[in-house]
Amino acid sequence: MGDVRYRYSDRTMEELLQIWKMVSGAEGLEPTTALESFADSLMAMLVSGMIKKRLGKDITVESLKRCESIEDQARLVDQTQSIEAAGLPSSSTRDGPPDVLDLAHAEGKQEVHARTKARVTEALEKLDLGLNWDDVEDVIPFPDAGVTFVHRLRNVSWNLRFVYSAPCDSQQLEAAVKRSLENHPTLRSMTIEFDGKVFIVPIRTSKKWWNASLTTGHELDTPDGLRTLLLDDPVLDAAAAPGPLTRMHIASIRDGTSGIVLVASHSVNDQSSMRLWMEDIAIGIKSLSAPLPPRVAFRDFAALYYQHRQGAEAKHGVQYWARKLHGISSLPDTTFWPNQRAPEFMKGIDPEWRHWNGSLSRTGERSVSFVEKRKAQKGLRRMAKIQDISRLKSVHNIPSFMLVKAAMAMMMSSSRAEKKLSGAPSTLLAHGLSNPITPMTSLQEIRWISLEPR
């Protein structure tokens, strides 16, 4: 909470009131409005992100929750050093390939650096993309979730396909996209495995990298054509180990606009990171000379993760989930829905996958009947008629969606439900719940068309 003796600026208060109105839907908010009267932790996640974007201050959700009113938050914001003044490191501040001190797993050992260089060089040569050690920006131990997504049983398992259109020609969009990747090394990366570890290898941008990961020159009649551009192409519509872990396709549209298709491995991309990437592209479309906002370096996060993954807290977490999930492997297949007919059978297309016993798949084997699909909804969908729901807003100034939030809060309040859902909120937020589509579509520079998880 900010110092009550500190007078906040009018601009900060004006911005905060606008942000809270946008996020909560509540009207009539005042500086002295108590946050507990209308806000919740999910809203605080959104507000934290918008403060960072609009006011250039990095305020944690926990700090926001310690404030009792909006004016307390205004004091906190004004008393917090700006991100730029704090010297947040950019994602790339070093020329040339990584030295021994740049490799978290090397722990200062020259022999580990030499072995890493040799293995990465060997892997790049096998890919025949013209890349070598001098093109490597970093070699970073992959966090465990990323390792899970890297190991796949189908060509397009764990792939995401994002489609956007932009109100500029394709050359402008291409230039903005290329420039934006200065801030997003995971979107220009490969992966390699050795010494029992999986590593992500960001590659510096060059003609060689663009030849491997980007296609241009596509011409479409309408933006909707982006939905099917190169769809199901066995090479260009798949991004998987060893890489490239992303593929981008830029097209011209007859009306003079353009669009981009991003196919990305979930190991390096999710809905949350897409919002940041779209912001950087939007800046580039307006002006290629405008500075990009600083981002926390992925390599710093991954290095800390690597250093602490064997620590006491990590071990306690593993023990907790091992106890909680003990015996799950002994449950019969009929316990799960849908019937697990094949590895990762709900992801990707039919070709290029096999059953657990190694036998080939058959055409149409992935299709799930309507009756089976309805089973997934049984017990989860209930219709309840609520009289005068529109009066919540018109009379009491309460958005109707707050009714759902209230129901969720009541469910979470019971100890039984709390135990069942332990860890669920943070998992959901990590996959984009804190960054819904609305803020992204509010960027007039770029329009979201479709998200198609593969």
Sequence and secondary structure as in RCSB ss.txt:
>XXXX:A:sequence
MGDVRYRYSDRTMEELLQIWKMVSGAEGLEPTTALESFADSLMAMLVSGMIKKRLGKDITVESLKRCESIEDQAR
LVDQTQSIEAAGLPSSSTRDGPPDVLDLAHAEGKQEVHARTKARVTEALEKLDLGLNWDDVEDVIPFPDAGVTFV
HRLRNVSWNLRFVYSAPCDSQQLEAAVKRSLENHPTLRSMTIEFDGKVFIVPIRTSKKWWNASLTTGHELDTPDG
LRTLLLDDPVLDAAAAPGPLTRMHIASIRDGTSGIVLVASHSVNDQSSMRLWMEDIAIGIKSLSAPLPPRVAFRD
FAALYYQHRQGAEAKHGVQYWARKLHGISSLPDTTFWPNQRAPEFMKGIDPEWRHWNGSLSRTGERSVSFVEKRK
AQKGLRRMAKIQDISRLKSVHNIPSFMLVKAAMAMMMSSSRAEKKLSGAPSTLLAHGLSNPITPMTSLQEIRWIS
LEPR
>XXXX:A:secstr
   TTS   HHHHHHHHHHHHHHH   S  TT BGGGT  HHHHHHHHHHHHHHH B   HHHHHT SBHHHHHH
HHHHS BHHHHT   S    SS  GGG GGGTT HHHHHHHHHHHHHHHHHHTSS  GGGB   EE  HHHHHHH
S SSTTTTEEEEEEEESS HHHHHHHHHHHGGG GGGGEEEEEETTEEEEEEB  SHHHHHHHEEEEEEESSGGG
GGGTTTT TTTT   TTS SEEEEEEEETTS EEEEEEEETTS  HHHHHHHHHHHHHHHH TTS       HHH
HHHHHHHHTTSHHHHHHHHHHHHHTTTGGGS GGGSSS   STTTTSS SSS B TTS B  TTTT   HHHHHH
HHTTT      TTTTHHHHTT   THHHHHHHHHHHHHSHHHHHHTTTHHHHHIIIIITS HHHHHT TT EEEE
EEE 
